[in-house]
Amino acid sequence: MSLQRILYVEDEPDIQAVAKLALEMVGGYQVMICSSGQEALDKVGGYAPDLILLDVMMPGMDGLTTLQNLRTDPATAMIPVIFLTAKVQPSEVMQYQALGALNVIAKPFDPMTLAAQVAACWDSNA
């Protein structure tokens, strides 16, 4: 299956805009932005993404809680999740992977290589 639809969960509007542009223009992906974990849970079913990019630190429901909620719903349990976060200490990365994250991409990211990083994570899972 090819990667086409990405749901990106990020509370920071500037980062949303840069990532959406990078993924759509450089990667050719369709991207839906959600500004919170709760919004992502509300919209994920209707969008049916191939992949979810998830920020860790967000107000309200953080990325880890969002992932746990996604994993408990049979409709979203198998959607691969990549954390896009500044919290990339080895112990943190191990925690994300233990929760079922496919991979972790560090912020700040390079907009010109973000799509390639996402594609590499996707291909390593295929």
C-alpha positions as a Markdown table, in Angstrom:
| # | Residue | x | y | z |
|---|---|---|---|---|
| 1 | Met | 0.0 | 0.0 | 0.0 |
| 2 | Ser | 1.3 | 3.4 | -0.8 |
| 3 | Leu | 1.3 | 6.3 | 1.6 |
| 4 | Gln | -1.0 | 9.1 | 0.5 |
| 5 | Arg | -3.1 | 10.5 | 3.3 |
| 6 | Ile | -1.5 | 11.9 | 6.5 |
| 7 | Leu | -3.2 | 13.2 | 9.6 |
| 8 | Tyr | -0.9 | 15.7 | 11.3 |
| 9 | Val | -1.6 | 16.5 | 15.0 |
| 10 | Glu | 0.2 | 19.7 | 16.1 |
| 11 | Asp | -0.9 | 22.6 | 18.3 |
| 12 | Glu | 1.5 | 25.2 | 16.9 |
| 13 | Pro | 0.1 | 27.0 | 13.8 |
| 14 | Asp | 3.5 | 28.0 | 12.4 |
| 15 | Ile | 4.8 | 24.3 | 12.5 |
| 16 | Gln | 1.4 | 23.1 | 11.1 |
| 17 | Ala | 1.8 | 25.4 | 8.1 |
| 18 | Val | 5.5 | 24.5 | 7.4 |
| 19 | Ala | 4.9 | 20.8 | 7.8 |
| 20 | Lys | 1.7 | 20.8 | 5.6 |
| 21 | Leu | 3.5 | 22.7 | 2.9 |
| 22 | Ala | 6.5 | 20.4 | 3.0 |
| 23 | Leu | 4.5 | 17.2 | 3.0 |
| 24 | Glu | 2.1 | 18.4 | 0.2 |
| 25 | Met | 4.5 | 20.2 | -2.1 |
| 26 | Val | 7.7 | 18.1 | -1.6 |
| 27 | Gly | 6.1 | 14.8 | -0.8 |
| 28 | Gly | 2.9 | 15.0 | -2.8 |
| 29 | Tyr | 0.8 | 13.8 | 0.2 |
| 30 | Gln | -2.7 | 14.8 | 1.2 |
| 31 | Val | -2.5 | 16.3 | 4.7 |
| 32 | Met | -5.2 | 17.1 | 7.2 |
| 33 | Ile | -4.2 | 19.2 | 10.2 |
| 34 | Cys | -5.6 | 18.7 | 13.7 |
| 35 | Ser | -4.7 | 21.2 | 16.4 |
| 36 | Ser | -5.3 | 18.8 | 19.4 |
| 37 | Gly | -5.4 | 15.2 | 20.4 |
| 38 | Gln | -9.2 | 15.4 | 20.9 |
| 39 | Glu | -9.7 | 16.9 | 17.4 |
| 40 | Ala | -7.6 | 14.1 | 16.0 |
| 41 | Leu | -9.7 | 11.5 | 17.7 |
| 42 | Asp | -12.9 | 13.2 | 16.4 |
| 43 | Lys | -11.7 | 13.4 | 12.8 |
| 44 | Val | -9.5 | 10.4 | 12.2 |
| 45 | Gly | -12.4 | 8.1 | 11.4 |
| 46 | Gly | -13.8 | 10.4 | 8.7 |
| 47 | Tyr | -10.4 | 11.1 | 7.1 |
| 48 | Ala | -9.1 | 7.5 | 7.2 |
| 49 | Pro | -5.4 | 8.4 | 7.1 |
| 50 | Asp | -2.7 | 6.0 | 6.0 |
| 51 | Leu | -0.3 | 7.5 | 8.6 |
| 52 | Ile | -0.6 | 9.8 | 11.6 |
| 53 | Leu | 2.1 | 12.3 | 12.5 |
| 54 | Leu | 1.8 | 13.2 | 16.2 |
| 55 | Asp | 3.3 | 15.9 | 18.4 |
| 56 | Val | 4.1 | 14.8 | 21.9 |
| 57 | Met | 3.7 | 18.1 | 23.9 |
| 58 | Met | 0.2 | 19.6 | 23.4 |
| 59 | Pro | -2.2 | 21.3 | 25.8 |
| 60 | Gly | -5.1 | 19.2 | 27.0 |
| 61 | Met | -4.5 | 15.7 | 25.6 |
| 62 | Asp | -0.8 | 15.1 | 24.9 |
| 63 | Gly | 0.5 | 12.9 | 22.1 |
| 64 | Leu | 1.1 | 9.9 | 24.3 |
| 65 | Thr | -2.5 | 9.9 | 25.5 |
| 66 | Thr | -3.8 | 10.5 | 22.0 |
| 67 | Leu | -1.8 | 7.4 | 20.8 |
| 68 | Gln | -3.2 | 5.3 | 23.6 |
| 69 | Asn | -6.7 | 6.3 | 22.7 |
| 70 | Leu | -6.1 | 5.5 | 19.0 |
| 71 | Arg | -4.8 | 2.1 | 19.9 |
| 72 | Thr | -7.9 | 1.2 | 22.0 |
| 73 | Asp | -10.3 | 1.8 | 19.0 |
| 74 | Pro | -10.4 | -1.1 | 16.6 |
| 75 | Ala | -10.9 | 1.4 | 13.7 |
| 76 | Thr | -7.7 | 3.2 | 14.4 |
| 77 | Ala | -5.6 | 0.7 | 16.2 |
| 78 | Met | -3.5 | -0.4 | 13.2 |
| 79 | Ile | -2.8 | 3.1 | 11.7 |
| 80 | Pro | 0.9 | 3.7 | 11.9 |
| 81 | Val | 2.0 | 6.7 | 14.1 |
| 82 | Ile | 5.2 | 8.7 | 13.9 |
| 83 | Phe | 5.9 | 11.1 | 16.7 |
| 84 | Leu | 7.2 | 14.5 | 15.4 |
| 85 | Thr | 8.7 | 16.0 | 18.6 |
| 86 | Ala | 11.6 | 17.9 | 20.2 |
| 87 | Lys | 11.5 | 15.2 | 23.0 |
| 88 | Val | 14.0 | 12.7 | 21.5 |
| 89 | Gln | 16.1 | 11.5 | 24.4 |
| 90 | Pro | 16.8 | 7.8 | 24.0 |
| 91 | Ser | 14.6 | 6.9 | 27.0 |
| 92 | Glu | 11.7 | 9.0 | 25.5 |
| 93 | Val | 12.1 | 7.3 | 22.1 |
| 94 | Met | 12.0 | 3.9 | 23.8 |
| 95 | Gln | 8.8 | 4.9 | 25.6 |
| 96 | Tyr | 7.2 | 6.0 | 22.3 |
| 97 | Gln | 8.1 | 2.8 | 20.6 |
| 98 | Ala | 6.9 | 0.8 | 23.6 |
| 99 | Leu | 3.5 | 2.5 | 23.1 |
| 100 | Gly | 3.5 | 1.4 | 19.5 |
| 101 | Ala | 4.9 | 4.3 | 17.6 |
| 102 | Leu | 6.4 | 3.4 | 14.3 |
| 103 | Asn | 9.2 | 5.9 | 14.6 |
| 104 | Val | 10.3 | 9.4 | 15.8 |
| 105 | Ile | 11.3 | 12.4 | 13.8 |
| 106 | Ala | 13.0 | 15.2 | 15.7 |
| 107 | Lys | 11.9 | 18.8 | 15.8 |
| 108 | Pro | 13.0 | 21.2 | 14.5 |
| 109 | Phe | 12.8 | 19.3 | 11.2 |
| 110 | Asp | 14.1 | 20.4 | 7.8 |
| 111 | Pro | 11.1 | 21.1 | 5.6 |
| 112 | Met | 13.0 | 20.0 | 2.5 |
| 113 | Thr | 13.7 | 16.5 | 3.9 |
| 114 | Leu | 10.6 | 16.0 | 6.1 |
| 115 | Ala | 8.7 | 14.1 | 3.3 |
| 116 | Ala | 11.7 | 11.9 | 2.7 |
| 117 | Gln | 12.0 | 11.1 | 6.4 |
| 118 | Val | 8.3 | 10.2 | 6.6 |
| 119 | Ala | 8.7 | 8.0 | 3.5 |
| 120 | Ala | 11.7 | 6.2 | 4.9 |
| 121 | Cys | 9.8 | 5.5 | 8.1 |
| 122 | Trp | 6.8 | 4.2 | 6.1 |
| 123 | Asp | 9.0 | 2.0 | 3.8 |
| 124 | Ser | 10.8 | 0.5 | 6.9 |
| 125 | Asn | 7.3 | -0.6 | 8.1 |
| 126 | Ala | 6.2 | -2.0 | 4.8 |
